[in-house]
Amino acid sequence: MAEAGISLDDMRAAFAETPEIGDVLGRLEETLAAQEAAIKRRRAAVQRLQAVGSPLGLLSELVTDRLDHLPPGTLRSDDLDALLVTERIFGPLGAAIQASVFIVLATHPGLRAEQDRLDAAEAALDDNVDPEDPRVEEIAVQRCAHQLALDRAVEAAGLNAAEEDLFEADLPEDNDTQMSAVQSITKMPYDFSPARQRCLERTAQLLAEA
């Protein structure tokens, strides 16, 4: 089997499951099929990167189609990282919808500056800040106003219409890029301070009431 390219580790694992040769070969076939699928996914990712010619190739075509008109450099690496996480958890459709916000940020310097300011203000809500500190509520109010401004910009640019078209399109399932909700929970950050967590909660409440 080793001469056929089957690793000793794979053989040991298969024989550990069952001593029957037929079952062993079946287990090996399943292992090789999974490895083959993983290699195909990696090759497809490399080919996509080559075709797109930029890190946007890490995203699915559905998402890059919404972003390819942006001038080079206007989509930040943090934006790309956020889209990659969204696509991994919610699939290409979720990331394609989220792309509207990053299109607006990339084309509206004022909104981008406010986003950066609020990100820094939230990051400053560390463990030394009391959750009842007035700054927490102040930043939550500002974040809510900023989010509403982003929503208005999305609508003004007609990006919401593009989102509706995505929902109506007959899109194929992409199980390779999606993880379960349970898996995603284990990968989410939980190191926010109590003050920052309170700020997020208040922002969500304010948006719900808006």
N, C-alpha and C positions, 0 to 999 in steps of 0.2 A: 504493500500500500504506500509505503514511503516513496518507492520509485515512481508511483503514479502521481506524486505531488501532494499526498495527504499527510499532514503533519502528525508527528507522534502524539502531540497533545490532543488532537482531535480523535485519534484512535483510542487513546487511553480513556478519554471522556466517554466515548461511545461504548467501549467494553465495560466501563464501570456501571453503566445503566443496565445492561443485560448481557448474559453470556451467549445468547443465541446469535449465530452468525447472520441470519436473515434480518433480525432486529438490529444488530450492530450496523449492518450495511445501510439499513433504512435510516438509522440515526445519523450516519455519516453523510448520507445524501441530503438530509435536511440541513445539516451544518454547512455543507458546501453550497447548497442553494442560497442560504442566508448570506454567506460570504460573497457569493456571486452577485446577489442583489445589492449588497453594500458597495461593491466595486463599481457596479454600473451607475449607482447614484453619484459616487465620487467622480467617475469619468464624465458624467453628464454635467456636474457642477464645473469641472475644469473646462469642458467644451463651451459651456455658457459664458464663463468668464472670458474665454478667448474671443467669443463672438461679440460680446458687448464691449470688451476692451476697457472695462473699469470695474471697480468693486460693486457697481450696481448689478453685475452679473451674478452676484450671490443671491439676489432676489429672483423670484419667479417672473416670467414674462408679463403676467397680468399686472404686476406692480411696476416693473420698469417701464412699461408702456405709458404709465401715467407720469413718469418722472423724466423721460428721456429728452423732453424739450427744455429742461432747466439748464442754465449756463453752467459750465464746469466750475466746481468749487462752491456752489451755492447750497448744495446738500451736504451737510456736515457729517463727519464720521459718527457722531452721536445720533444723528437722525437715522443714518443707515443701521446702526446697531439696534435702535428702537424698532425699526421696521422688520429687521431680521428676527427679533424676539417675538413680535406680533405674528409674523408669518409662521414661525415655528409652533406657536401655541394655537392660533386661530385659523391658520391656513392663508393662502394667497388673497382670498377675498377680504379677510380682516385687515391685512396689510395694505391692500389697494384702497380700502376706505380710509384708513389712517393716513395714507399718502396725501390726502387733501390738505391736512394741517401743515405738513412739511412743504408742500407747494406754496402755500400762503406765506409761511415763514421765510422761504427762500426768495420770495418776490416782494415782500413788504419789510424793508429795513426797520421801520419803526416798531412793528410787531415783534420782529426778531430781537430788537434791543430790549423791549419790555419782557420778553420771554427769558432772556439771559438775566435781567435784573431780578426777576421773581425767582428763578432757579437759584441764584446766589442767596437771595433773602431766605428762601426755604432751607437751604443747606446750612445757613447760620443758626437755625433753630436746633441747636445741639442739646446735649444732656444738661447743660447749665441753664437752660431757659425753662422756666416754669410753664406748663401747659396753659395756665390762666394769665400769662403775660399778655398785655394788650397788643403786643406786636403780632401774636399768633392770629388774633381776629383781624387785625389790619391787613396782614398778608393774605389771609383767606379771602377777604373782600376784594382785594386787588387781583388775586388770581381768578376769582369768579368773573370780574369785569373783563379781564384779559381773555378768558375763554369765550365769553360772549362776543367780544370783538373779533376773535378768530372765526367764530361761527358766522358772523356777518360778512367777513371777508370771503369765506368759503362760498357763501351764497351769492355774493356780488360777482365773484369770478365765474359763477356757473358750475362750480365743482360739485355742488350737491346734485345737479342733474346727471353728471357723470356717475356719481355714486348710485343713483337710482337705476341707471342703465346696467351697472354691474349686478345689482340685485336681480334684475329681470333677465339677465343673460343666463343661458344654459351652460353653466361652468362644470367641468369635470371635477370629481373628488380628487384631492391630492393627499392621500393618506401618508405618503412618505415624509411630508413636511409638518404634519400635525402631531402634537402630543396630547395626551389626555389632560383633563383639568387637574386630576390628582398629580400627574407628573409636573405640570406647570407650577402648582403650588409649592412644590419642593424647590423650585428654582427661583422663586421670587425673593427679593431682599426683605429681611425683617429687622434691619439694624437701624430703622428710623427712631429718633428720640421720641419720647412722649409728646413733646411740644410739636414736633413735625407731624406726628401721627394725628394729633388734634387738629392741626392746620388742614390736613387733607380731609379729615372728616367734616370740618366746617365748610370747606370749599364745596364738597359734594352736597351738603345740605343747602347751601346758598344757590347752587346751580339748580337743584331740584325745585327750589322756590321761585326761581327767576321766570 
